[in-house]
């Protein structure tokens, strides 16, 4: 059937058209609340603006700047000549959004931070042949990112959690042919997020799955730096209020880190 849309001052009561048991459209709110009825004047019912009405206010009849939500322009006339006033307002008209389109629209609103990188030794005091541990900030590692959007027929939430770290050391060395680490020596280094937090009790020799060992000083570069990056891969999923769920492609955020690597000179005495 087809429902009638009834408007009061400052609000929309709803309506739409149903076909094959699927609601096609539903007016759910005024954009900005709508203009109040002028004092002392009676007004006509709100009606969808026409192209002729558009000449009055020089606006488009549709606003599609926030898809999949569309806004339709409505007009009403208050009073009579010579005091006649034409009022206009935007009404949000929500299509019944397919789940796939809703997931895409919601995922675009998910804001994921770049990783806050931690190193031991620190990024400006790394040492040749001493393994460098890396991990991400604890608060970032334990905070799930959610964004939710209400659609006419369900609420959809997209969530992301950090699952992997990828460290690109920025040197030009090939991976060593001999590898003494039980976690491998591949480049870039990929390990499970958030990484292990180094403590003084771990010393210089204990390996970590999130570790890289520089074999040359950064003095070989023109600016005495290796330009490294640390990326975090976010496992992303979605769920709806009516029980549907799924998994999205992982998302990645990356931080650039300038690394200084020094050589320790041995001093022989006696």
C-alpha positions as CSV (number, residue, x, y, z in Angstrom):
1,X,0.0,0.0,0.0
2,X,0.9,3.7,-0.1
3,X,1.1,5.7,3.1
4,X,0.3,9.3,3.4
5,X,3.0,11.6,4.8
6,X,1.6,14.0,7.4
7,X,3.7,16.9,8.7
8,X,3.3,19.0,11.8
9,X,5.3,22.2,12.6
10,X,8.9,21.2,13.4
11,X,8.5,17.4,12.9
12,X,7.7,14.7,10.4
13,X,5.4,11.9,11.4
14,X,6.4,9.4,8.7
15,X,5.0,7.5,5.8
16,X,6.1,5.8,2.6
17,X,5.2,3.2,0.1
18,X,5.3,-0.6,0.6
19,X,5.7,-3.1,-2.2
20,X,6.3,-6.8,-1.9
21,X,6.4,-6.4,1.9
22,X,9.4,-4.1,1.7
23,X,9.2,-0.4,2.8
24,X,10.7,1.7,0.0
25,X,10.9,5.0,1.7
26,X,10.4,6.5,5.1
27,X,10.5,10.1,6.2
28,X,12.2,10.1,9.6
29,X,13.1,13.6,10.6
30,X,13.2,17.3,9.6
31,X,16.7,18.6,8.7
32,X,17.2,21.3,11.2
33,X,13.7,20.9,12.7
34,X,11.8,22.9,10.0
35,X,10.6,26.5,10.1
36,X,7.9,27.5,12.6
37,X,4.5,28.7,11.4
38,X,4.5,32.5,11.2
39,X,2.6,34.1,14.0
40,X,-1.0,34.9,13.0
41,X,-0.9,33.2,9.6
42,X,-2.4,29.9,8.5
43,X,-0.4,27.6,6.3
44,X,-1.0,25.0,3.7
45,X,0.1,21.4,4.1
46,X,3.7,20.7,3.4
47,X,4.2,19.3,-0.2
48,X,7.2,18.2,-2.1
49,X,8.7,21.2,-3.9
50,X,8.3,21.3,-7.7
51,X,10.6,22.8,-10.3
52,X,8.4,25.9,-10.3
53,X,8.9,26.3,-6.6
54,X,12.6,25.9,-7.0
55,X,12.6,29.2,-8.9
56,X,11.5,30.8,-5.6
57,X,14.4,29.7,-3.5
58,X,16.9,28.7,-6.2
59,X,17.6,25.4,-4.5
60,X,17.8,21.9,-6.0
61,X,14.9,19.7,-5.1
62,X,17.2,16.9,-3.8
63,X,20.3,16.9,-1.6
64,X,22.4,13.8,-2.1
65,X,25.5,15.0,-0.2
66,X,25.2,12.3,2.5
67,X,24.3,9.2,0.6
68,X,22.6,6.7,1.1
69,X,20.5,9.3,2.9
70,X,18.7,11.7,0.6
71,X,17.0,14.9,1.5
72,X,13.8,16.1,-0.3
73,X,12.8,19.7,-0.4
74,X,9.3,20.5,0.9
75,X,7.4,23.8,0.6
76,X,4.3,25.3,2.2
77,X,2.6,28.7,1.8
78,X,1.5,30.7,4.8
79,X,-0.9,33.7,4.6
80,X,-2.3,35.4,1.5
81,X,-1.2,38.2,-0.7
82,X,0.3,40.7,0.0
83,X,1.7,39.0,3.2
84,X,2.1,35.5,1.6
85,X,5.2,33.6,2.7
86,X,6.7,30.5,1.2
87,X,8.6,28.3,3.7
88,X,10.9,25.5,2.7
89,X,12.7,22.8,4.6
90,X,14.7,19.6,3.9
91,X,13.3,16.3,4.9
92,X,15.5,13.2,5.1
93,X,14.0,10.4,3.0
94,X,15.7,7.1,3.7
95,X,15.7,4.4,1.2
96,X,15.5,0.8,2.4
97,X,19.2,0.2,2.1
98,X,20.5,-3.2,1.0
99,X,22.9,-4.6,3.7
100,X,25.9,-4.5,1.3
101,X,25.4,-0.8,0.5
102,X,24.9,0.0,4.2
103,X,28.1,-1.8,5.1
104,X,30.1,0.2,2.5
105,X,28.5,3.5,3.7
106,X,29.2,2.8,7.3
107,X,32.7,1.5,6.8
108,X,33.6,4.8,5.2
109,X,32.9,6.6,8.5
110,X,35.3,4.3,10.4
111,X,38.3,6.4,11.6
112,X,41.4,4.3,12.5
113,X,44.5,5.9,14.1
114,X,48.0,5.5,12.9
115,X,50.0,3.3,15.3
116,X,51.9,4.9,18.1
117,X,55.2,3.0,17.8
118,X,57.3,2.0,20.8
119,X,60.9,0.6,20.4
120,X,63.6,-0.9,22.6
121,X,66.2,0.4,22.1
122,X,64.6,3.8,21.3
123,X,64.3,4.8,17.7
124,X,67.1,7.4,18.0
125,X,69.5,5.0,19.9
126,X,69.3,1.7,18.1
127,X,72.5,-0.4,17.9
128,X,74.0,-2.6,15.2
129,X,73.5,-6.3,15.8
130,X,71.3,-5.7,18.8
131,X,67.7,-6.8,18.3
132,X,65.2,-4.0,18.3
133,X,61.8,-4.8,19.8
134,X,58.8,-2.9,18.5
135,X,55.2,-2.8,19.7
136,X,52.2,-0.5,19.6
137,X,50.8,1.8,22.4
138,X,48.8,-0.3,24.9
139,X,45.7,2.0,24.8
140,X,45.5,1.7,21.0
141,X,46.0,-2.1,21.2
142,X,43.1,-2.6,23.6
143,X,40.6,-0.2,22.2
144,X,38.1,-1.5,19.6
145,X,37.0,1.0,17.1
146,X,33.2,1.1,16.4
147,X,31.0,3.2,14.2
148,X,27.2,2.7,14.0
149,X,24.6,4.1,11.6
150,X,20.8,3.8,11.9
151,X,19.1,2.8,8.7
152,X,15.3,2.6,8.3
153,X,15.2,-1.2,8.6
154,X,18.2,-1.9,10.9
155,X,21.1,-0.4,12.8
156,X,24.6,-1.4,11.5
157,X,27.9,-1.4,13.4
158,X,31.3,-1.7,11.8
159,X,34.1,-2.7,14.2
160,X,37.9,-2.9,13.9
161,X,40.6,-4.4,16.2
162,X,44.3,-4.4,15.6
163,X,45.6,-7.9,14.7
164,X,49.0,-7.5,13.1
165,X,52.0,-5.2,13.0
166,X,54.3,-4.8,10.0
167,X,57.7,-3.2,10.4
168,X,59.6,-2.0,7.4
169,X,63.1,-1.1,8.7
170,X,64.1,1.2,5.9
171,X,67.6,-0.2,5.3
172,X,68.6,-1.7,2.0
173,X,69.9,-5.0,3.4
174,X,68.6,-8.3,2.1
175,X,67.3,-10.7,4.7
176,X,70.3,-12.6,6.1
177,X,71.0,-16.1,4.7
178,X,71.6,-17.3,8.2
179,X,68.9,-16.6,10.7
180,X,69.4,-17.3,14.4
181,X,66.0,-16.0,15.5
182,X,63.3,-18.6,16.2
183,X,60.8,-16.2,14.7
184,X,62.6,-15.9,11.3
185,X,64.4,-12.9,9.7
186,X,62.1,-12.0,6.8
187,X,61.6,-8.4,5.8
188,X,59.4,-6.6,6.4
189,X,58.7,-8.1,9.8
190,X,55.1,-9.1,10.4
191,X,53.9,-10.2,13.8
192,X,50.8,-10.4,15.9
193,X,49.6,-7.1,17.4
194,X,50.2,-5.5,19.8
195,X,53.7,-7.0,20.1
196,X,55.6,-7.7,23.2
197,X,56.5,-4.9,25.6
198,X,60.2,-4.9,26.4
199,X,61.3,-4.7,30.0
200,X,64.8,-4.4,31.4
201,X,64.5,-8.0,32.6
202,X,64.5,-9.1,29.0
203,X,68.0,-7.8,28.4
204,X,69.6,-7.5,25.0
205,X,69.5,-11.1,23.9
206,X,66.0,-12.4,24.3
207,X,64.2,-12.6,21.0
208,X,60.7,-11.3,20.3
209,X,58.4,-12.1,17.4
210,X,58.2,-8.4,16.8
211,X,61.9,-7.7,16.4
212,X,64.4,-6.5,13.8
213,X,68.2,-6.5,13.9
214,X,70.0,-3.9,12.0
215,X,73.4,-5.0,10.5
216,X,74.7,-1.6,9.4
217,X,74.8,1.8,11.0
218,X,72.5,4.5,9.6
219,X,75.7,6.6,9.0
220,X,75.8,5.0,5.5
221,X,72.9,7.2,4.5
222,X,73.1,10.8,3.5
223,X,71.1,12.1,6.6
224,X,72.3,9.5,9.1
225,X,68.7,8.0,9.3
226,X,66.9,4.9,8.1
227,X,63.3,5.9,7.2
228,X,61.2,3.1,8.6
229,X,57.5,2.5,8.8
230,X,55.3,0.7,11.3
231,X,51.9,-0.4,10.1
232,X,49.0,-2.0,11.9
233,X,46.5,-4.2,10.2
234,X,42.9,-3.9,11.5
235,X,40.6,-6.9,11.4
236,X,37.2,-5.4,10.4
237,X,33.8,-6.8,10.8
238,X,30.1,-5.7,10.7
239,X,26.9,-6.7,12.4
240,X,23.3,-5.5,12.3
241,X,20.6,-5.2,14.9
242,X,18.6,-7.9,13.2
243,X,21.3,-10.5,13.6
244,X,23.3,-10.4,10.3
245,X,27.1,-10.2,10.4
246,X,30.2,-10.6,8.3
247,X,33.8,-9.9,7.8
248,X,35.4,-7.1,5.7
249,X,38.8,-6.8,4.1
250,X,41.5,-5.7,6.7
251,X,42.4,-2.0,6.8
252,X,45.9,-0.7,7.4
253,X,47.2,2.5,9.0
254,X,50.9,3.4,8.9
255,X,53.3,5.7,10.8
256,X,56.7,6.9,9.5
257,X,59.6,6.6,11.9
258,X,63.1,8.0,11.4
259,X,65.6,5.6,12.9
260,X,69.2,6.2,14.1
261,X,71.4,3.1,14.3
262,X,74.9,3.4,15.9
263,X,77.8,1.0,16.1
264,X,79.4,0.3,19.5
265,X,83.1,0.4,19.3
266,X,84.9,-2.1,21.5
267,X,87.9,-0.9,23.5
268,X,90.8,-3.4,24.1
269,X,93.0,-2.7,27.1
270,X,96.0,-4.4,28.6
